[in-house]
Amino acid sequence: MPKTADIGSKRLISLSPDAWVKWVTQSAEVSAREILASEFQWISRESDVVVKAHHPQVGNFLVLNELQLRYDNRSPRRIRAYAALAEEKYDLPVYPVLINILQPPQTVEIANNYRSQVLGLQARQDYRVINLWEVDVQLVFQQSLSSLLPFVPILKGGNEVAVVQQAVQLLRADEKLDELEPLLAFFASFVLSTQLVQQIMRWDMTVLQESPWYQEILNQGEIKGLLSGIELGLELKFGSEGLHLMSEISQIKDLEVLTAIREGIRTKNTLEEIRQIYQADET
C-alpha cells in the first residue's frame, strides 16, 4: 500500500522556509525563524501558513501565506481578518501574501487590498499578490525553490515536457521531495495529456488524495453542480426573473448554503424568500 503524505501548504513551505520568505517578500535580507501555528480561535484553514521571519532593519515579523487553488472574491476580507488575528496572537507586524495557483477567467479582477468604510471610519489591509501563472519557471530552478517544484507545469514556461521532466528529476533526487511527485503529476494534468503524464511520472491517486488542493477540486465540482441545479430551478419556478439572483448566488462557495438554496426553491414562494436564505448566512 502506498505511503500517505501531507502535501498541503504547510508541508511545502517547510521544505525551504528561508528561500520561501525571501521569494515572497522580494528581500534577500529576510530570513525565516520558524513556522508558527496558524490556528486561531474560531478559525482554522489548511491553506494558511504563518512564518516568523526576521529583517535586519525591521526586526521580527510574520509572513502570512495564503495559497489558493483559484482566486476567491472573499479573499480580501479573509486576509484582513487573518492578519489581525495573527498580529494579536503573536504581537508582531504582519506581511500578508496571497498566492493564486490556477489562473481565473479574464473577467475576474484580483484585488491586492481590502477596504471598508462606515460613517467616515475606514479599514484598510494591503497584501502582496503572487499569481503562479505569471512566475517564470526558471526562477524555481535558479533559486532552488523546492516548495514550488510541484507547481512547475502551471508556471510561466512550465508546460513543456522537458521542463516537467527536469522537475521530476529534482524531486526524485531528494528523499524529502520524492513524496511530492503525485502533486506534480496532478498539476501537470492541467497542461499535458493524462497518458503523457503517466509516462513521465508516477500517478499515485492514494497519495494525491491527501492533498487539500485535490479535495478543493472535488469540492468545486460539487459547487458547480449545485449552481447548475439552482439556475435551472429558479428559471423553472420563477421564469427569467428568477435568473436575476444568479449573479449573487454564483459568488457563494459554501456547500451547505447552496444546498439550502436548492431545497428552498422547492418550498419557498417568492424570490425574496430565496434571497433571505443566503443573506441570513452573511449576518
Residue, then its C-alpha position, 0 to 999 in steps of 0.5 A: m500500500p502506498k505511503t500517505a503524505d501531507i502535501g498541503s501548504k504547510r508541508l511545502i513551505s517547510l521544505s525551504p522556509d528561508a528561500w520561501v520568505k525571501w521569494v515572497t517578500q522580494s528581500a534577500e535580507v529576510s530570513a525565516r525563524e520558524i513556522l508558527a501555528s496558524e490556528f486561531q480561535w474560531i478559525s482554522r484553514e489548511s491553506d494558511v501558513v504563518v512564518k516568523a521571519h526576521h529583517p535586519q532593519v525591521g526586526n521580527f515579523l510574520v509572513l502570512n501565506e495564503l495559497q489558493l487553488r483559484y482566486d476567491n472574491r472573499s479573499p480580501r476580507r479573509i486576509r484582513a481578518y487573518a492578519a489581525l488575528a495573527e498580529e494579536k496572537y503573536d504581537l508582531p507586524v504582519y506581511p500578508v501574501l496571497i498566492n493564486i495557483l490556477q489562473p481565473p477567467q479574464t473577467v475576474e479582477i484580483a484585488n491586492n487590498y481590502r477596504s471598508q468604510v462606515l460613517g467616515l471610519q475606514a479599514r484598510q489591509d494591503y497584501r502582496v499578490i503572487n499569481l503562479w501563472e505569471v512566475d517564470v519557471q526558471l526562477v524555481f530552478q535558479q533559486s532552488l525553490s523546492s516548495l514550488l517544484p510541484f507547481v512547475p507545469i502551471l508556471k510561466g514556461g512550465n508546460e513543456v515536457a522537458v521542463v516537467q521532466q527536469a522537475v521530476q528529476l529534482l524531486r526524485a533526487d531528494e528523499k524529502l521531495d520524492e513524496l511530492e511527485p503525485l502533486l506534480a503529476f496532478f498539476a501537470s494534468f492541467v497542461l499535458s495529456t493524462q497518458l503523457v503524464q503517466q509516462i513521465m511520472r508516477w500517478d499515485m491517486t492514494v497519495l494525491q488524495e491527501s492533498p487539500w488542493y485535490q479535495e478543493i477540486l472535488n469540492q468545486g465540482e460539487i459547487k458547480g453542480l449545485l449552481s447548475g441545479i439552482e439556475l435551472g430551478l429558479e428559471l423553472k419556478f420563477g421564469s427569467e426573473g428568477l435568473h436575476l439572483m444568479s449573479e449573487i448566488s454564483q459568488i457563494k462557495d459554501l456547500e451547505v448554503l447552496t444546498a439550502i438554496r436548492e431545497g428552498i426553491r422547492t418550498k419557498n414562494t417568492l424570490e425574496e424568500i430565496r434571497q433571505i436564505y443566503q443573506a441570513d448566512e452573511t449576518 
